[in-house]
Amino acid sequence: TITASAISIVESSAPPVSSWGIICNMVVARSAKGGSSGVTHTCEMIGTHRMTGTEPQFIDIGTGDARRRIAYRRETRSGSPRPGLLWLAGLKSDMASTKASTLADYAAKAGVDCVRFDYSGHGLSSGPFEEGTIGRWLEEAVTIFRTIAPGPRIIVGSSTGGYVALLLLKYLLENDPAEARRIMALVLIAPAWD
């Protein structure tokens, strides 16, 4: 276990919230002329937080003003005949949440590949939360599935992530049936579907 402090300098990003005991404060930096020069969220872990052995990686998704940097973790387990897992988090949750971490722990014990990521405006990913839409988060899920999560997959979605999982499957069935066939199953936890 480790004890850590973290500072996020992503402007207007929602501060991380977790059942692990994160305390977050928002600090607005003021310029000499009295205007706001940016927002910084500072978060301090209280107690201990067990991290997996992988460091977050980043991928850029979108173009122009819609470009955002998406954080992900991929715990690779080669040689397993079982499908890998892809975690899709709920609204205002992230890849370090209790459910996501528990799934990653299960994958490690079972010897299967596991991919988790933060939607834009969540966790370690860039972008203001207020600009997030189901369409953007679907685009991010499609990109992560196609580029970071190879081979057969079981998609696990919680709440809004369950809705994104359904949309991901629908999108792939309509636009890329060969990719859709890589989805072996959906596991939906209290899906918030429309």
C-alpha positions in Angstrom: 0.0 0.0 0.0 1.0 3.6 -0.5 0.1 6.9 0.8 -0.1 9.7 -1.8 -1.0 13.2 -2.5 -2.1 14.4 -6.0 -2.6 17.7 -7.7 -4.6 18.0 -10.9 -4.1 21.1 -13.0 -6.9 20.3 -15.5 -9.0 23.4 -15.7 -12.6 23.0 -14.8 -12.3 19.3 -14.4 -14.5 17.7 -11.7 -12.3 16.8 -8.7 -11.9 13.1 -8.1 -14.3 11.6 -5.6 -13.7 8.1 -4.2 -14.7 5.9 -1.3 -11.0 5.5 -0.6 -11.0 8.8 1.4 -9.9 11.5 -1.0 -10.2 15.0 0.2 -10.4 17.6 -2.7 -10.2 21.4 -2.6 -10.7 23.8 -5.5 -8.3 26.7 -5.7 -8.9 29.6 -8.1 -5.7 31.3 -9.0 -6.1 35.1 -9.4 -4.1 37.2 -11.7 -2.6 40.6 -10.7 -5.6 42.3 -12.4 -8.0 40.5 -10.2 -9.3 38.0 -12.8 -9.3 34.3 -12.6 -6.2 32.7 -14.2 -7.3 29.1 -13.8 -8.7 26.5 -11.5 -6.6 24.0 -9.8 -8.0 21.0 -7.9 -5.8 19.7 -5.1 -6.5 16.3 -3.7 -5.0 14.5 -0.7 -5.3 10.9 0.0 -6.1 10.1 3.6 -5.1 6.7 4.8 -3.8 4.3 2.3 -4.8 3.4 -1.3 -3.7 0.3 -3.0 -2.7 0.9 -6.6 -2.2 -1.6 -9.3 1.2 -2.1 -10.9 0.5 -0.1 -14.0 0.9 3.6 -14.5 -1.8 5.5 -16.4 -1.2 6.0 -20.1 -2.8 8.6 -22.4 -4.4 8.7 -25.8 -5.7 11.7 -27.7 -9.2 11.5 -29.0 -11.1 13.9 -31.2 -9.9 16.8 -33.3 -9.7 20.6 -33.0 -11.6 22.0 -30.1 -13.1 18.6 -29.4 -9.6 17.0 -28.8 -9.2 15.5 -25.4 -6.5 13.5 -23.6 -8.0 10.3 -22.2 -6.2 8.4 -19.4 -6.3 4.6 -19.3 -4.7 1.6 -17.6 -4.1 -1.7 -19.3 -3.0 -4.6 -17.2 -1.8 -7.1 -19.8 -1.9 -10.8 -19.2 -0.6 -12.8 -22.2 -1.4 -16.4 -23.0 -4.8 -16.5 -21.3 -7.5 -18.3 -23.5 -10.2 -16.3 -21.7 -11.6 -12.9 -22.9 -10.2 -9.8 -21.5 -12.2 -7.2 -19.6 -13.1 -3.6 -20.5 -14.4 -1.5 -17.6 -16.9 1.4 -18.4 -17.4 3.6 -15.4 -20.5 5.4 -14.2 -21.1 9.2 -14.2 -18.5 11.1 -12.1 -16.7 7.8 -11.4 -13.2 6.9 -12.6 -10.8 4.0 -13.2 -9.5 4.1 -9.6 -13.0 3.6 -8.1 -13.8 0.7 -5.8 -15.6 -1.3 -8.5 -12.9 -0.7 -11.2 -10.1 -1.6 -8.8 -11.9 -4.7 -7.6 -12.4 -5.8 -11.3 -8.7 -5.2 -12.0 -7.8 -7.3 -8.9 -10.1 -10.1 -10.1 -8.5 -9.9 -13.6 -5.0 -10.2 -12.1 -6.0 -13.2 -10.1 -7.8 -14.8 -13.0 -4.9 -14.1 -15.4 -6.9 -12.0 -17.9 -6.2 -8.7 -19.5 -8.1 -5.7 -18.1 -8.5 -2.2 -19.5 -10.0 0.8 -17.6 -10.2 4.4 -18.6 -11.5 7.8 -17.5 -14.1 9.5 -19.7 -13.2 13.1 -20.6 -13.9 15.4 -17.6 -13.4 12.5 -15.2 -10.4 11.3 -13.2 -7.1 11.8 -15.0 -8.6 12.7 -18.4 -8.7 16.2 -19.7 -11.7 18.4 -20.4 -14.4 20.1 -18.4 -17.0 17.7 -17.0 -19.7 20.2 -18.2 -18.8 19.5 -21.9 -19.2 15.8 -21.5 -21.9 14.1 -23.5 -23.0 10.5 -24.0 -21.8 10.9 -27.6 -18.3 12.0 -26.6 -18.0 9.2 -24.0 -19.2 6.7 -26.6 -16.5 8.0 -29.0 -13.9 7.5 -26.3 -15.2 3.9 -25.5 -15.1 3.0 -29.2 -11.6 4.3 -29.6 -10.3 2.5 -26.4 -12.0 -0.7 -27.5 -10.5 -0.6 -31.0 -7.0 0.6 -30.1 -6.2 -0.4 -26.5 -8.4 -3.5 -25.8 -7.5 -6.1 -28.4 -8.9 -9.6 -28.7 -12.1 -11.0 -27.3 -13.6 -8.8 -24.5 -16.3 -8.9 -21.8 -17.6 -5.3 -21.4 -18.4 -4.5 -17.8 -20.4 -1.2 -17.4 -21.8 0.4 -14.2 -24.7 2.9 -14.3 -23.9 5.3 -17.1 -21.1 2.9 -18.2 -23.9 0.3 -18.7 -25.6 2.6 -21.1 -22.3 3.3 -22.9 -21.7 -0.4 -23.2 -25.1 -0.9 -24.9 -24.4 2.0 -27.2 -20.9 0.6 -27.9 -22.3 -2.8 -29.0 -25.0 -1.1 -31.1 -22.5 1.2 -32.8 -20.2 -1.7 -33.6 -23.0 -4.0 -34.9 -24.1 -1.2 -37.2 -20.7 0.1 -38.3 -18.2 -2.7 -37.8 -19.7 -6.2 -37.3 -16.2 -7.8 -37.2 -15.3 -5.7 -34.2 -18.7 -6.3 -32.6 -17.9 -10.1 -32.7 -15.0 -9.5 -30.3 -17.6 -8.7 -27.6 -18.2 -12.0 -25.9 -20.6 -10.7 -23.2 -21.9 -7.5 -21.5 -22.1 -7.3 -17.7 -24.3 -4.4 -16.8 -24.4 -3.1 -13.2 -27.5 -1.0 -12.6 -27.4 0.3 -16.2 -28.7 3.9 -16.6 -30.0 3.3 -20.2 -32.3 5.5 -22.2 
